[in-house]
Amino acid sequence: MKPTVRMVHLVLSVGLSLIGISAAAGDSGQEPPPDEWTVPDCNRVTGTHCVGYTPNEGLDIIRLPRMKVTQYCRGLAVLDQPNTLLATNLKAHMDSTVVLLSENAGCSWTEIAMLNVTARLYVTAAPGGGAYLWTHGRDSLFWYDGSSLSLRFAPDSIFGLAVDPEDPMHIRIGGSSCQIYESVDGGEQFAPVGQPSDWTNTIYTVAFDPNDWDNALCGGVGASGTHDAGATWTAVQPFDPDNNDRVFSFAYSTGGPSRIYARGTIDNFLNDFRYIWMSTDGGNNFVPVVEENQMVPDQDGILRKVLLANWLAMAVHPDSSQIMYFIYGRYMDEYGTDFYRYNAQEDLLTVTHTDSLDEITCMAFHPLDPSIIYLGLEETKFPYPHVASDESSDTDLAVTVSPNPFNPTAEIRFSLAKPARVKLEVFNIAGQKVGTLADGHLSAGDHAYTWDGSKFASGVYLYRLQTGQQVITEKMMLLK
């Protein structure tokens, strides 16, 4: 099913990530009442280049000018203390993650900690102004109590975390094989709850229903769900692990009627087809609502092809389960960022495009006005910039990477219309070359090269393919 398309401005939002150690952020203008949230009214965000906000659902973005250094805001969360937010900024050139705090509704930020963490560091807010910070696919776990940061010890790799809205010390995490673990002392000790799932192989995500955390979904190669905290698991349709179907993320709604959205890939053994899926029956069955490659006019009337990525940010409007947002950013090709909005009631997809952003990695809604959205930004300075050519060429490149994510090998395929000199290299996210797959003259036709990541750590890597004046640089994800 393909949604109707119409030109409209839009938004996005996702709640992720953080950490902290004591500090106070600078203020901007008049002090708000201590017990009330205010809307940000600054004309620029200061103290960081990796966080911004939009006051009007993506039409304008308030931030500092771009910083020419590689950095990623992996986590961003609104806490339940007035005007308080936390964010995490992975600075590739520093090989560390900086923790940021704002206490004036996001107008200014202060660095309050630097951690030796290079994985995606997410945060889940807890009642009382606290937050849990955790690394996706690893076992690093921290507790932020509003003024200080404490290390905890997760019993397994973490693929999802949920906090009891009434008790900040009561948490659950989703681990390997979809096993759920529970702690009642703030992560000091954990005990397994229920049993692992037999329906899911490689794990990418575990998501808990915010309205009833006995309901959970586990996605990977295939997907499974539970309605009794892991006592029993059942296969989620239509994701078939035997067909290598994959689910990378789920997004639960908080406003009724309940809906769940999923980012999934169906493998027909020839090509992967990427979709956004929706469930209205608690996650037992999903149907596709957005399909990659359909055409949508943006705010300027320019037709744009819908692009989906494995790790795109995705979230549901806090007041309406009918509205879901997702984004696509293509920082290496100077493509900019697309904000997509899907309206389930009207089966309507809209998009707003901006050229001024490399990518938006995470977002969070303002608690009083959902049209104000805080943005976690990604900025990349690559040692070999994209080379653009105004001339058409019969050597235009179409490159595919399969699988992506991969473990431990990925095959990079491309086709040449005529013989050409080709250089194909692989870099880590800091811009250091880790492999050269081709460097010389190649004949016309199809070519395939395999990169073996078995000796490298999990994370994002970049392939750079150059032939003549054409350069294509894209990311691929190694997950072990």
C-alpha positions in Angstrom: 0.0 0.0 0.0 1.5 3.4 -1.0 0.2 6.5 0.8 -1.2 9.5 -1.0 1.5 12.2 -1.4 1.0 16.0 -1.1 3.4 18.9 -0.6 3.4 19.9 3.0 6.0 21.0 5.6 6.7 18.5 8.3 8.6 17.4 11.4 10.3 14.5 13.2 11.0 13.3 16.6 12.6 10.6 18.5 13.5 10.3 22.1 17.0 8.8 22.8 20.0 9.0 25.0 22.3 10.7 27.6 24.5 10.9 30.5 25.7 13.4 33.0 27.9 14.8 35.7 27.1 17.8 37.7 27.1 21.3 36.1 24.9 24.2 35.1 24.2 25.4 31.6 24.4 29.1 30.8 21.2 31.1 30.5 19.7 33.2 27.7 17.5 36.1 28.6 15.1 36.3 31.5 15.0 33.4 34.0 11.8 31.3 33.8 9.8 30.4 36.8 11.6 27.5 38.5 8.7 25.1 38.3 7.6 25.7 34.7 8.8 24.8 31.2 9.2 27.7 28.8 9.6 27.7 25.0 13.1 28.5 23.7 13.2 31.9 22.2 16.9 32.2 21.3 18.0 33.0 17.7 20.9 30.6 18.0 21.9 27.6 20.2 25.2 28.1 21.9 27.7 25.8 23.7 27.5 23.0 21.1 27.4 22.4 17.4 25.6 19.0 17.7 22.2 20.1 19.1 19.7 22.5 17.7 15.9 22.9 17.6 13.1 23.8 15.3 10.3 26.1 16.5 7.9 25.3 13.7 8.1 21.6 12.8 11.2 21.7 10.7 10.6 24.9 8.6 13.4 26.7 10.5 16.3 25.2 12.4 18.1 27.2 15.1 21.7 26.3 15.8 25.3 27.5 15.5 26.9 27.5 12.1 28.3 24.2 10.9 31.5 23.0 12.5 34.0 21.4 10.1 34.8 18.4 12.3 33.2 14.9 12.5 30.8 14.6 15.4 27.5 12.9 16.1 24.8 13.6 18.6 23.8 10.1 19.4 21.4 10.9 22.3 19.0 13.6 23.2 16.3 13.6 25.8 13.9 15.9 27.6 14.0 15.4 31.4 11.0 15.9 33.7 12.7 18.9 35.4 11.7 22.3 33.9 13.8 23.4 30.9 16.3 20.6 31.4 17.7 18.4 28.6 20.7 16.0 28.2 22.6 15.1 25.1 25.6 13.0 24.1 28.1 14.1 21.4 30.5 11.5 20.0 33.5 13.4 18.7 35.4 11.0 16.3 38.6 13.1 16.4 38.7 12.8 20.2 37.6 9.1 20.4 35.2 9.9 23.2 31.7 11.0 24.0 30.9 14.4 25.6 27.8 14.7 27.8 25.9 18.0 27.5 23.4 19.7 29.8 20.9 22.5 29.1 18.9 24.1 31.8 17.3 26.9 29.8 15.0 24.9 27.4 17.8 24.1 24.9 19.2 27.6 24.1 22.6 27.0 25.6 24.6 23.9 26.5 27.5 23.0 28.9 29.8 20.1 28.6 29.5 18.3 31.9 31.4 15.0 31.3 33.7 13.3 28.9 33.5 9.5 28.6 35.7 6.9 27.0 32.7 5.6 25.0 32.7 5.3 21.2 29.5 3.3 20.8 26.0 4.8 20.2 25.2 6.2 23.7 21.4 6.5 24.2 19.5 7.8 27.1 16.1 7.0 28.6 14.7 9.6 30.9 13.6 8.6 34.4 11.2 10.3 36.8 12.7 12.8 39.2 15.0 14.4 36.7 17.2 11.3 36.2 18.2 9.3 33.2 19.8 6.0 32.2 22.5 6.1 29.6 23.3 2.9 27.7 25.3 1.8 24.7 23.4 0.0 21.9 24.6 -3.5 21.5 27.1 -3.3 24.4 26.8 -3.6 28.1 27.8 0.0 29.2 25.2 1.4 31.5 25.1 4.6 33.6 22.7 6.2 36.0 22.3 10.0 36.1 20.6 11.2 39.2 20.2 14.9 38.2 23.6 15.9 39.5 26.1 13.1 39.2 26.8 10.0 37.0 27.3 6.5 38.3 28.5 3.4 36.5 26.3 0.4 36.5 26.8 -3.2 35.2 24.4 -4.6 32.7 24.2 -8.4 32.6 24.1 -8.5 28.8 24.4 -6.4 25.6 21.6 -3.8 25.7 19.2 -3.4 22.8 16.5 -1.4 24.6 15.8 0.0 28.0 12.5 1.1 29.8 12.0 2.9 33.1 9.0 2.6 35.4 7.3 6.0 35.2 6.5 5.8 39.0 9.9 4.5 40.2 13.2 5.6 38.8 15.0 2.6 40.3 12.8 0.1 38.5 14.1 -0.6 35.0 14.0 -3.3 32.4 16.5 -3.9 29.5 16.2 -6.1 26.4 19.3 -8.2 25.8 20.7 -10.8 23.5 18.2 -13.4 22.2 15.4 -11.0 23.3 16.0 -11.9 27.0 14.5 -9.4 29.3 16.3 -8.4 32.6 14.8 -6.4 35.5 16.4 -4.3 38.2 14.6 -2.7 41.2 17.7 -0.9 42.6 18.7 1.4 39.7 20.7 -1.1 37.8 22.9 -2.4 40.7 21.6 -5.9 40.2 19.5 -7.6 37.5 17.5 -10.8 37.3 16.2 -12.4 34.1 12.5 -12.1 33.4 10.8 -14.7 31.3 12.8 -16.5 28.7 14.7 -15.8 25.4 12.9 -15.9 22.1 13.3 -18.7 19.6 11.8 -16.6 16.9 14.5 -14.0 16.3 18.1 -14.5 15.3 20.5 -11.6 15.1 19.1 -8.8 17.4 19.0 -5.1 16.4 16.4 -3.7 18.8 14.1 -4.4 21.8 11.2 -1.9 22.4 8.9 -1.8 25.4 5.3 -0.5 25.3 5.3 2.8 27.3 1.7 2.1 28.3 2.4 -1.5 29.5 5.9 -2.7 29.6 4.9 -6.3 29.8 4.4 -5.8 26.1 7.7 -5.8 24.1 8.9 -6.3 20.6 12.3 -7.7 19.6 13.6 -7.1 16.1 16.5 -8.5 14.1 16.6 -11.2 11.5 12.9 -11.8 11.9 10.9 -10.4 14.8 9.1 -11.7 17.9 6.8 -10.2 20.5 5.6 -10.9 24.0 2.6 -9.7 26.0 3.6 -11.3 29.3 7.2 -9.9 29.9 8.9 -12.7 28.1 7.1 -15.7 29.5 6.1 -16.5 26.0 7.2 -15.1 22.6 5.5 -15.4 19.3 6.6 -14.6 15.7 5.7 -11.2 14.4 4.2 -11.2 10.9 5.2 -10.9 8.1 8.9 -10.9 9.1 10.4 -14.3 8.3 13.9 -15.1 9.6 14.3 -17.9 7.1 14.0 -15.3 4.3 16.5 -12.9 6.0 13.8 -10.3 6.7 15.1 -7.7 9.1 13.6 -5.2 11.6 15.9 -2.4 12.8 13.6 -0.3 15.0 10.1 0.0 16.5 8.3 3.1 17.7 5.3 2.8 20.0 2.7 5.5 20.2 1.7 7.0 23.6 -1.6 8.6 22.4 -4.5 6.3 21.6 -5.6 4.4 19.7 -2.4 2.4 20.0 -0.2 2.0 17.0 3.3 0.7 16.5 5.6 1.5 13.6 8.5 -0.5 12.4 11.4 0.0 10.1 11.8 -3.3 8.2 13.4 -4.9 5.2 11.9 -7.8 3.2 14.3 -10.0 1.3 13.0 -11.7 -1.8 16.4 -13.4 -2.4 17.1 -10.9 -5.3 16.8 -7.5 -3.7 16.0 -6.0 -0.3 12.8 -3.9 -0.2 12.7 -1.3 2.5 9.5 -0.2 4.2 7.9 1.6 7.1 5.4 -0.8 8.6 2.4 -0.2 11.0 0.6 -2.4 13.5 -2.8 -1.8 15.0 -3.1 -5.1 16.9 -0.4 -4.7 19.5 2.5 -5.7 17.3 1.3 -9.2 16.3 1.0 -8.2 12.6 2.4 -5.3 10.5 1.4 -3.9 7.1 3.6 -1.7 4.9 2.6 2.0 4.8 5.6 3.7 3.3 7.7 2.1 0.5 11.2 3.2 -0.5 11.5 4.8 -4.0 8.0 6.2 -4.2 8.0 9.9 -5.3 6.9 12.7 -3.0 6.9 16.5 -3.7 8.8 18.5 -1.1 7.9 22.0 0.2 9.3 23.6 -3.0 7.4 21.2 -5.3 10.5 19.3 -6.2 9.8 15.5 -6.6 12.0 13.5 -4.3 12.4 9.8 -4.1 11.6 8.4 -0.7 14.9 7.1 0.8 15.1 4.8 3.8 18.1 3.7 5.8 18.6 0.9 8.2 19.1 3.2 11.2 16.9 6.2 10.4 15.4 8.0 13.3 11.7 7.4 13.8 9.1 8.5 16.3 5.4 8.9 16.9 3.7 12.3 17.7 3.2 12.4 21.5 -0.5 13.4 21.2 -1.6 11.4 18.1 -0.8 7.8 17.2 -1.9 8.7 13.6 1.2 10.8 13.0 4.6 9.3 12.6 7.9 11.0 11.7 11.1 9.6 10.2 14.1 11.1 8.5 16.8 10.4 5.9 20.2 12.1 5.9 22.9 11.5 3.4 25.8 13.5 4.8 28.6 12.1 2.6 26.9 13.0 -0.8 26.0 16.5 0.3 22.4 15.5 -0.1 21.1 17.1 3.0 18.2 15.8 5.1 14.6 14.8 4.4 11.9 15.1 7.1 9.0 12.8 6.4 5.6 12.9 8.0 3.1 10.0 7.6 -0.5 10.5 8.5 -2.1 7.1 9.0 -5.7 8.4 9.1 -5.3 10.0 5.6 -2.7 7.6 4.3 -0.7 10.7 3.4 3.1 11.1 3.2 4.7 14.6 3.1 8.4 15.7 3.1 10.4 18.8 3.9 14.0 18.9 2.5 16.9 20.9 3.8 20.4 21.1 2.3 22.0 22.7 5.3 22.2 19.6 7.5 24.4 16.5 7.1 22.0 14.4 9.1 19.6 14.4 12.1 20.3 11.4 14.3 17.7 11.9 17.1 15.0 14.2 18.2 12.8 15.0 21.2 9.5 16.9 21.5 9.1 20.0 23.7 6.8 18.9 26.6 4.4 21.8 26.1 4.4 22.3 22.3 5.1 19.3 20.1 5.8 21.7 17.1 9.0 22.6 18.9 11.5 19.7 18.3 15.0 19.4 19.7 17.4 18.0 17.1 20.5 15.9 17.5 22.7 16.7 14.6 25.5 14.9 12.8 28.3 16.8 11.0 31.0 15.1 9.0 34.3 16.3 7.7 35.7 13.6 5.4 39.3 13.7 4.1 38.1 13.2 0.5 35.2 15.5 -0.2 32.4 14.7 -2.7 33.3 15.7 -6.3 30.4 17.0 -8.2 30.2 17.1 -12.0 27.8 19.1 -14.1 28.5 17.0 -17.1 26.5 13.8 -17.8 28.6 10.7 -18.1 28.1 7.2 -19.4 30.1 6.0 -16.4 27.4 6.9 -13.8 27.8 4.6 -10.9 25.1 2.6 -9.1 26.6 1.0 -6.0 25.0 -1.6 -3.7 26.3 -3.0 -0.4 24.9 -6.4 0.7 24.2 -7.1 3.5 24.1 -3.9 5.3 24.4 -4.1 8.3 26.9 -7.0 7.9 29.0 -9.4 9.9 31.8 -9.9 9.1 31.9 -9.4 5.3 30.1 -7.0 3.0 30.0 -7.2 -0.8 30.3 -3.9 -2.7 28.9 -4.2 -6.2 28.9 -1.7 -9.1 28.7 -1.6 -12.9 30.8 0.4 -15.4 29.4 1.4 -18.7 32.9 1.6 -20.2 36.5 0.9 -19.0 37.7 3.3 -16.4 40.3 3.8 -13.7 38.7 2.9 -10.4 39.7 3.3 -6.8 37.6 1.6 -4.0 38.7 2.3 -0.4 37.2 1.7 3.0 37.6 4.1 5.9 36.6 4.1 9.6 34.4 6.9 10.9 37.4 9.0 11.9 38.5 9.1 8.3 41.4 6.6 8.6 41.8 4.3 5.7 41.4 0.6 6.7 41.4 -1.1 3.4 41.9 -0.7 -0.4 39.8 -3.1 -2.5 40.6 -1.8 -6.0 43.0 0.7 -7.5 43.5 0.5 -11.2 41.9 0.2 -14.6 38.7 -2.0 -14.8 36.8 -3.3 -17.8 33.2 -2.4 -18.6 30.6 -4.5 -16.8 29.8 -5.6 -13.3 32.3 -5.7 -10.5 32.1 -7.0 -7.0 34.5 -6.7 -4.1 34.3 -8.1 -0.6 35.5 -6.3 2.5 36.2 -8.4 5.6 35.6 -6.7 8.9 36.4 -9.6 11.1 39.5 -7.8 12.5 37.7 -4.6 13.2 35.3 -3.3 15.9 31.6 -2.9 15.4 30.5 0.5 14.1 30.0 2.6 11.0 32.5 2.4 8.1 32.6 4.3 4.9 33.4 3.0 1.4 34.6 5.5 -1.2 34.4 4.6 -4.9 36.0 7.0 -7.4 36.0 6.7 -11.1 36.9 9.8 -13.2 35.1 12.8 -11.8 32.6 10.7 -9.9 32.9 10.0 -6.3 30.5 8.0 -4.2 30.9 7.8 -0.4 28.4 5.9 1.7 28.3 4.3 5.1 27.9 0.6 6.0 27.4 -0.9 9.5 29.5 -3.7 10.9 27.5 -5.4 13.7 29.1 -8.2 15.7 
